[in-house]
Amino acid sequence: MKIGDVSFWYGDIGMPYRRAPLSGDATADVAIIGAGYSGLWAAYYLKRANPGLDVLVLEKEFAGFGASGRNGGWLTGGFAWNHARYLRTASEHAVRAMVEAMNGTVDEVIRVAEAEGIDADILRTDELMVATRPAQVGRLRAEVAHRRHWGEETRVFEMGAADLADRIHIPGALGAMVVTNVARVQPAKLVRGLAAVVERMGVRLVEGTAVTAYEKGLVTTDRGLVRAPVILRCTEGFTAGLPGLKRDWLPLNSAQIATEPLSDEVWAQIGWQGHEIVGDFANAYCYCQRTREGRITVGARGVPYRFGSNLDTNGAPDDETIRRLTAILHQHFPAAAKAKIDHAWCGVLGVPRDWCATVGLDPATGLGWAGGYVGVGVSTSNLAGRTLADLVLGRETDLVHLPWVNRRVRPWEPEPLRWLGVTGMYALLNAADRQEARPGAGPSRLGAIGNWLTGRG
């Protein structure tokens, strides 16, 4: 088993070549910190709108080193945040407009990939969120009703156990929430392809260049100074590593495993011929995909947070996290119980204190930001990139009036309160799942508390 090495997705396609670092002081019209999806999408839409714009992207490691090259490959266009929290500063009409804009990101990402020749194993399919306990059925039905209320009537519905069994065989499955118009992707292929596209458009992309500070008009790096009237921070889960931002967005850990390619006989027992992206309604939920070459990837939180907002080392998870992920694989896909685990890896996603994503630009300073996606960054980053481009260019579009624009929240608590809070919250969710697994058990109150804390309740 490979442990770390950034992610399985790079094991699949090979590690990228390293672009040259910044070679001394430089200037640009727009400087972007971070060469993940958000930064690259922002660069793409800026250059599409104004080919003459001088855009410089600064990356500490290589393009796609972070969550963009490690995620579960779910392109969903889903609204994963608490609608009511956006309603505190916006109208219901505005929140519905944001839901609609998010739904449209799937088609937009696929359109760009096809137009620009990005091969990322993109396959249109459905999302299946499965309930395997009676308590999970209640959450399933509540989520379906909630999402349909907020404008997703045509893409979200409930499926019974018999119809679900025609698609995939998961022991004890009682039904599923189906979300249409989603896609499975190979995330590292997508970010690598996007980086190549923006370079062809004339964007300067430098790697191996660590940003040590930034302020109005100036980015300080270990390779030189960059002066730019507009500076966009697109560092998501790595934001806590920048000076003064330790408590802005918490780097929440998520981990995955990938099996060896499974035989036709095993797939015949599992089903899953539609390559749907699959999750469950456990309180400490999982996310899975069937890959291009017939592997199963399983992702979940594992050990959710490292004290002091510390990060993993090159994507290496701990043994306990690997054990938990393997247990989920065997629970949901027992036919794959004898399959070898080829790769295990982890990464971080950015979480604001209220668990709601944000994008913005301060016109007085020229400093912008995007992130806090809470695990749905493959699609959300595209909307963020388009919105940042409109804000930078001063366009009066529908996107710049969505309720997540220029939305700020209070910082996270200092340590050890931050560690105690997040660790305790996930302990509640895991305890709730153990309670709900007992025969005849109903919904756990512990789960209700944990889900409320994460914004899901």
C-alpha positions as CSV (number, residue, x, y, z in Angstrom):
1,M,0.0,0.0,0.0
2,K,1.2,3.5,-0.9
3,I,0.8,5.9,2.0
4,G,0.6,9.6,1.0
5,D,2.6,10.5,-2.1
6,V,0.1,13.4,-2.3
7,S,-2.8,11.1,-3.5
8,F,-3.7,8.1,-5.5
9,W,-4.8,10.4,-8.4
10,Y,-1.1,11.2,-9.0
11,G,-0.2,7.6,-8.6
12,D,-2.7,7.1,-11.5
13,I,-1.2,9.6,-13.9
14,G,2.3,10.3,-12.5
15,M,3.6,13.3,-10.6
16,P,3.7,16.5,-12.5
17,Y,6.8,18.2,-13.8
18,R,7.8,21.2,-11.6
19,R,7.5,24.6,-13.2
20,A,10.2,27.2,-12.4
21,P,9.9,29.3,-9.3
22,L,9.6,33.1,-9.3
23,S,13.0,34.5,-10.4
24,G,13.2,37.7,-8.4
25,D,10.9,40.7,-8.0
26,A,8.0,41.0,-10.4
27,T,4.8,43.0,-11.2
28,A,1.4,41.9,-12.4
29,D,-2.1,43.2,-12.9
30,V,-3.5,40.4,-10.8
31,A,-1.5,38.2,-8.5
32,I,-3.2,34.9,-7.4
33,I,-1.9,33.0,-4.3
34,G,-2.6,29.3,-4.8
35,A,-2.7,27.2,-8.0
36,G,-5.6,24.9,-7.1
37,Y,-9.0,25.0,-8.7
38,S,-10.0,28.4,-7.3
39,G,-6.9,30.2,-8.4
40,L,-6.8,28.5,-11.8
41,W,-10.5,29.1,-12.5
42,A,-10.1,32.8,-11.5
43,A,-7.1,33.1,-13.9
44,Y,-9.0,31.3,-16.7
45,Y,-12.1,33.6,-16.6
46,L,-9.9,36.7,-16.2
47,K,-7.9,35.9,-19.3
48,R,-11.1,34.9,-21.2
49,A,-12.6,38.3,-20.5
50,N,-9.4,40.3,-21.0
51,P,-6.6,38.5,-22.8
52,G,-4.3,41.5,-22.3
53,L,-4.4,41.2,-18.5
54,D,-1.2,40.2,-16.8
55,V,-2.0,37.4,-14.4
56,L,0.6,35.8,-12.2
57,V,-0.3,32.6,-10.1
58,L,2.0,31.8,-7.2
59,E,2.2,28.2,-5.9
60,K,4.3,26.9,-2.9
61,E,4.4,23.3,-4.2
62,F,2.9,22.5,-7.6
63,A,-0.4,23.2,-9.2
64,G,-3.0,20.8,-7.7
65,F,-0.9,19.8,-4.6
66,G,-3.7,20.6,-2.2
67,A,-7.4,19.5,-2.2
68,S,-7.7,20.0,-6.0
69,G,-5.4,17.0,-6.5
70,R,-6.6,14.9,-3.5
71,N,-10.5,15.1,-3.4
72,G,-13.1,12.5,-4.0
73,G,-13.8,13.5,-7.6
74,W,-17.4,14.5,-6.9
75,L,-18.6,17.3,-9.3
76,T,-22.0,17.8,-7.8
77,G,-23.1,21.5,-8.0
78,G,-24.6,21.0,-4.6
79,F,-25.4,23.6,-2.0
80,A,-23.7,22.0,1.0
81,W,-24.2,24.9,3.5
82,N,-26.9,26.1,5.8
83,H,-29.4,28.1,3.8
84,A,-30.7,29.9,7.0
85,R,-27.2,31.3,7.8
86,Y,-27.1,33.1,4.4
87,L,-30.7,34.3,5.0
88,R,-29.5,36.3,7.9
89,T,-27.9,38.8,5.5
90,A,-29.9,38.1,2.3
91,S,-33.3,37.5,0.9
92,E,-34.8,34.1,0.1
93,H,-34.7,35.0,-3.6
94,A,-31.0,35.6,-3.3
95,V,-30.3,32.3,-1.6
96,R,-32.4,30.5,-4.3
97,A,-30.3,32.3,-6.9
98,M,-27.1,30.9,-5.3
99,V,-28.6,27.4,-5.3
100,E,-29.3,27.7,-9.0
101,A,-25.9,29.1,-9.7
102,M,-24.3,26.2,-7.9
103,N,-26.4,23.7,-9.8
104,G,-25.1,25.2,-13.0
105,T,-21.5,24.6,-12.2
106,V,-21.5,21.0,-13.4
107,D,-22.5,21.9,-16.9
108,E,-20.0,24.8,-16.9
109,V,-17.0,22.7,-15.8
110,I,-17.9,20.0,-18.4
111,R,-18.3,22.7,-21.1
112,V,-14.9,24.2,-20.4
113,A,-13.3,20.8,-20.3
114,E,-14.7,19.8,-23.6
115,A,-13.9,23.2,-25.2
116,E,-10.3,23.2,-23.9
117,G,-9.5,19.5,-24.5
118,I,-9.2,18.6,-20.8
119,D,-9.4,14.8,-20.4
120,A,-10.3,14.3,-16.7
121,D,-12.3,11.0,-16.9
122,I,-15.5,13.1,-16.6
123,L,-18.6,10.9,-16.6
124,R,-22.1,12.3,-16.2
125,T,-24.0,10.2,-13.7
126,D,-26.2,10.5,-10.5
127,E,-25.3,10.9,-6.9
128,L,-26.7,8.2,-4.5
129,M,-26.8,9.0,-0.9
130,V,-27.8,5.7,0.8
131,A,-29.6,5.1,4.1
132,T,-28.7,1.8,5.8
133,R,-30.4,2.4,9.2
134,P,-34.0,3.5,10.1
135,A,-32.6,6.7,11.6
136,Q,-30.9,7.5,8.4
137,V,-34.1,7.2,6.4
138,G,-35.5,10.1,8.4
139,R,-32.5,12.2,7.5
140,L,-32.8,11.2,3.9
141,R,-36.5,12.3,3.7
142,A,-35.8,15.5,5.5
143,E,-32.9,16.3,3.2
144,V,-34.9,15.6,0.0
145,A,-37.7,17.8,1.2
146,H,-35.3,20.6,2.3
147,R,-33.5,20.6,-1.1
148,R,-36.7,20.5,-3.1
149,H,-38.0,23.5,-1.1
150,W,-34.9,25.4,-2.0
151,G,-35.3,25.0,-5.8
152,E,-33.9,21.5,-6.6
153,E,-37.3,19.9,-7.4
154,T,-36.1,18.6,-10.7
155,R,-32.8,17.0,-9.6
156,V,-33.4,15.6,-6.1
157,F,-35.8,12.7,-5.2
158,E,-36.1,9.6,-3.0
159,M,-35.5,6.1,-4.3
160,G,-36.8,3.0,-2.6
161,A,-34.7,-0.1,-1.6
162,A,-35.9,-2.2,-4.6
163,D,-35.0,0.4,-7.2
164,L,-31.7,1.1,-5.5
165,A,-30.8,-2.6,-5.6
166,D,-31.2,-2.5,-9.4
167,R,-28.3,0.0,-9.4
168,I,-26.0,-1.0,-6.5
169,H,-25.9,-3.7,-3.9
170,I,-25.2,-2.3,-0.4
171,P,-26.1,-4.5,2.5
172,G,-29.0,-3.2,4.6
173,A,-29.8,-0.4,2.2
174,L,-33.3,1.0,2.8
175,G,-33.3,3.6,0.1
176,A,-31.4,6.6,-1.2
177,M,-31.5,10.2,-2.1
178,V,-30.8,10.6,-5.8
179,V,-29.3,13.8,-7.1
180,T,-29.2,14.0,-10.9
181,N,-26.9,16.1,-13.2
182,V,-23.7,15.3,-11.3
183,A,-20.4,13.9,-12.6
184,R,-17.5,11.7,-11.6
185,V,-14.1,13.1,-12.3
186,Q,-10.4,12.3,-11.9
187,P,-9.5,15.4,-9.9
188,A,-5.7,15.5,-10.6
189,K,-6.4,15.3,-14.3
190,L,-8.8,18.2,-14.1
191,V,-6.4,20.5,-12.2
192,R,-3.4,19.5,-14.3
193,G,-5.4,20.2,-17.5
194,L,-6.7,23.5,-16.2
195,A,-3.2,24.6,-15.3
196,A,-2.0,23.8,-18.8
197,V,-4.9,25.7,-20.4
198,V,-4.3,28.9,-18.4
199,E,-0.6,28.8,-19.3
200,R,-1.5,28.6,-23.0
201,M,-3.7,31.6,-22.5
202,G,-0.7,33.6,-21.2
203,V,-1.0,33.2,-17.5
204,R,2.3,33.1,-15.7
205,L,2.4,30.1,-13.3
206,V,5.3,29.8,-10.9
207,E,5.8,26.9,-8.5
208,G,8.1,26.2,-5.6
209,T,7.4,29.8,-4.4
210,A,6.2,30.2,-0.9
211,V,4.2,33.3,0.0
212,T,5.3,34.5,3.4
213,A,3.1,37.6,3.6
214,Y,0.8,39.8,1.6
215,E,-0.8,43.2,1.9
216,K,-2.3,46.0,-0.3
217,G,-0.4,46.0,-3.5
218,L,2.4,43.6,-2.4
219,V,3.0,39.9,-2.1
220,T,6.2,38.8,-0.3
221,T,7.6,35.4,-1.2
222,D,10.8,33.5,-0.5
223,R,11.8,34.2,-4.1
224,G,11.1,37.9,-4.4
225,L,8.5,40.6,-4.1
226,V,5.4,40.8,-6.4
227,R,3.6,44.1,-6.8
228,A,0.0,44.0,-8.1
229,P,-3.0,46.2,-7.6
230,V,-5.2,43.1,-7.2
231,I,-4.2,40.1,-5.0
232,L,-6.5,37.1,-4.7
233,R,-6.0,34.6,-1.9
234,C,-7.1,31.1,-3.2
235,T,-5.5,28.9,-0.6
236,E,-8.6,27.2,0.9
237,G,-7.5,24.6,3.5
238,F,-4.0,25.9,3.5
239,T,-5.0,29.5,4.5
240,A,-4.1,28.9,8.2
241,G,-0.4,28.8,7.1
242,L,-0.4,32.4,6.1
243,P,0.6,35.1,8.7
244,G,-2.3,36.4,10.7
245,L,-4.8,33.9,9.3
246,K,-4.4,31.0,11.7
247,R,-7.9,31.2,12.9
248,D,-9.8,32.3,9.7
249,W,-10.4,28.9,8.1
250,L,-9.9,25.7,9.9
251,P,-8.0,23.0,7.9
252,L,-10.3,20.0,8.4
253,N,-8.8,16.6,7.5
254,S,-10.4,14.2,5.1
255,A,-8.8,10.9,3.9
256,Q,-9.4,8.2,1.3
257,I,-8.3,4.7,0.2
258,A,-8.3,3.2,-3.2
259,T,-8.6,-0.6,-3.9
260,E,-6.8,-2.5,-6.5
261,P,-8.9,-2.9,-9.8
262,L,-11.7,-5.3,-9.1
263,S,-12.6,-8.3,-11.2
264,D,-15.7,-8.6,-13.3
265,E,-17.0,-11.3,-10.9
266,V,-16.8,-8.8,-8.0
267,W,-18.4,-6.1,-10.0
268,A,-21.2,-8.4,-10.8
269,Q,-21.9,-8.8,-7.1
270,I,-21.8,-5.1,-6.4
271,G,-23.5,-3.8,-9.5
272,W,-22.7,0.0,-9.8
273,Q,-22.7,-0.2,-13.5
274,G,-23.7,3.5,-13.8
275,H,-20.6,4.7,-12.0
276,E,-22.7,6.8,-9.7
277,I,-21.0,8.7,-6.9
278,V,-22.1,7.1,-3.7
279,G,-22.3,8.3,-0.1
280,D,-24.4,7.5,2.9
281,F,-26.5,9.2,5.6
282,A,-24.4,8.2,8.5
283,N,-23.7,11.1,10.8
284,A,-20.0,10.7,10.0
285,Y,-20.7,10.2,6.4
286,C,-18.5,8.7,3.6
287,Y,-18.0,9.4,-0.1
288,C,-17.1,6.8,-2.8
289,Q,-16.6,6.5,-6.5
290,R,-16.0,3.8,-9.0
291,T,-12.9,4.9,-11.0
292,R,-12.2,4.7,-14.7
293,E,-10.1,1.5,-14.3
294,G,-12.5,-0.3,-11.9
295,R,-11.3,0.6,-8.4
296,I,-13.4,1.7,-5.5
297,T,-12.3,4.8,-3.6
298,V,-13.7,5.4,-0.1
299,G,-13.4,8.7,1.7
300,A,-14.3,9.9,5.2
301,R,-13.1,12.2,7.9
302,G,-11.0,9.8,9.9
303,V,-9.0,11.8,12.4
304,P,-10.6,15.2,11.6
305,Y,-8.2,17.8,12.8
306,R,-4.6,18.3,13.9
307,F,-3.9,20.5,16.9
308,G,-2.8,24.1,16.0
309,S,-4.2,23.8,12.4
310,N,-1.2,21.7,11.4
311,L,-1.2,19.9,8.1
312,D,-0.4,16.3,7.0
313,T,3.0,15.4,5.6
314,N,2.6,14.9,1.8
315,G,-0.8,13.4,2.2
316,A,0.0,10.6,4.6
317,P,-2.9,9.5,6.9
318,D,-2.5,7.7,10.2
319,D,-3.1,4.0,10.7
320,E,-6.4,4.5,12.6
321,T,-7.9,6.5,9.7
322,I,-6.9,3.8,7.2
323,R,-8.6,1.2,9.5
324,R,-11.8,3.2,9.6
325,L,-11.9,3.7,5.9
326,T,-11.3,0.0,5.3
327,A,-14.1,-0.9,7.6
328,I,-16.5,1.3,5.6
329,L,-15.4,-0.4,2.4
330,H,-16.1,-3.8,3.9
331,Q,-19.4,-2.7,5.3
332,H,-20.8,-1.2,2.1
333,F,-19.1,-3.4,-0.4
334,P,-18.4,-6.8,1.2
335,A,-17.7,-8.4,-2.2
336,A,-14.5,-6.3,-2.2
337,A,-13.4,-7.4,1.2
338,K,-10.5,-9.4,-0.2
339,A,-9.3,-6.7,-2.4
340,K,-6.0,-5.2,-1.7
341,I,-5.8,-1.5,-0.7
342,D,-3.4,0.0,-3.1
343,H,-3.2,3.6,-1.8
344,A,-4.2,5.7,1.2
345,W,-4.0,9.5,1.4
346,C,-5.4,12.5,3.0
347,G,-5.7,16.3,2.7
348,V,-7.4,19.3,4.2
349,L,-10.5,21.4,3.3
350,G,-11.2,24.9,4.5
351,V,-13.9,25.4,7.1
352,P,-15.1,28.9,8.2
353,R,-16.5,29.3,11.7
354,D,-20.1,29.1,10.5
355,W,-19.4,26.3,7.9
356,C,-20.5,28.6,5.0
357,A,-18.4,29.3,1.9
358,T,-17.4,32.9,1.0
359,V,-15.9,34.8,-1.9
360,G,-15.1,38.5,-2.1
361,L,-12.9,41.5,-3.0
362,D,-12.2,44.6,-1.0
363,P,-12.1,47.4,-3.6
364,A,-10.2,49.7,-1.2
365,T,-7.3,47.3,-0.9
366,G,-7.6,45.2,-4.0
367,L,-7.4,42.1,-1.7
368,G,-9.8,39.2,-2.6
369,W,-10.4,35.7,-1.4
370,A,-12.4,32.5,-2.1
371,G,-12.9,29.3,-0.1
372,G,-14.4,27.7,2.9
373,Y,-16.1,25.2,0.6
374,V,-16.5,22.6,3.3
375,G,-15.9,19.6,1.0
376,V,-17.7,20.6,-2.2
377,G,-14.9,22.5,-3.8
378,V,-14.8,20.7,-7.2
379,S,-17.9,22.5,-8.3
380,T,-17.9,25.5,-5.9
381,S,-14.4,26.6,-7.0
382,N,-15.7,27.1,-10.5
383,L,-18.4,29.5,-9.4
384,A,-15.9,31.2,-7.1
385,G,-13.5,31.7,-10.0
386,R,-16.2,33.3,-12.2
387,T,-17.3,35.5,-9.4
388,L,-13.8,36.7,-8.6
389,A,-13.2,37.5,-12.2
390,D,-16.4,39.6,-12.3
391,L,-15.4,41.4,-9.1
392,V,-11.9,42.2,-10.3
393,L,-13.2,43.5,-13.7
394,G,-15.9,45.5,-12.0
395,R,-18.7,43.7,-13.9
396,E,-22.2,44.3,-12.6
397,T,-23.4,40.6,-13.0
398,D,-25.8,38.4,-11.1
399,L,-22.9,36.5,-9.6
400,V,-21.5,39.5,-7.7
401,H,-24.8,39.9,-5.9
402,L,-25.1,36.4,-4.6
403,P,-25.2,36.2,-0.7
404,W,-21.8,34.6,-0.3
405,V,-20.1,37.6,-1.8
406,N,-18.1,39.7,0.6
407,R,-19.5,37.7,3.5
408,R,-17.2,37.6,6.5
409,V,-17.5,35.5,9.7
410,R,-15.8,35.6,13.1
411,P,-12.6,33.6,13.5
412,W,-12.3,30.3,15.2
413,E,-11.4,30.0,18.8
414,P,-7.8,29.8,19.9
415,E,-6.2,26.5,20.9
416,P,-6.9,24.3,22.8
417,L,-10.6,25.3,22.4
418,R,-10.5,24.8,18.6
419,W,-9.1,21.3,18.9
420,L,-11.4,20.4,21.7
421,G,-14.5,21.7,19.8
422,V,-13.8,20.0,16.5
423,T,-12.6,16.7,18.1
424,G,-15.6,16.6,20.4
425,M,-18.0,17.3,17.6
426,Y,-16.8,14.4,15.5
427,A,-16.8,12.2,18.6
428,L,-20.5,13.0,18.9
429,L,-21.1,12.1,15.3
430,N,-19.3,8.8,15.6
431,A,-21.0,7.9,18.9
432,A,-24.4,8.7,17.3
433,D,-23.7,6.3,14.5
434,R,-22.9,3.6,17.0
435,Q,-26.1,4.2,18.8
436,E,-28.2,4.2,15.6
437,A,-26.7,0.9,14.6
438,R,-28.4,-0.9,17.5
439,P,-31.5,-2.9,16.6
440,G,-34.6,-0.8,16.7
441,A,-32.7,2.4,17.4
442,G,-34.1,5.8,16.3
443,P,-32.2,9.0,15.6
444,S,-29.5,9.8,18.1
445,R,-29.7,13.1,19.9
446,L,-25.9,13.2,19.8
447,G,-26.1,13.2,16.0
448,A,-28.5,16.1,16.1
449,I,-26.1,18.1,18.2
450,G,-23.1,17.3,16.0
451,N,-25.0,18.0,12.7
452,W,-26.2,21.4,14.1
453,L,-22.6,22.3,15.0
454,T,-21.4,21.5,11.4
455,G,-24.3,23.4,9.8
456,R,-25.9,20.3,8.4
457,G,-28.7,20.3,11.1
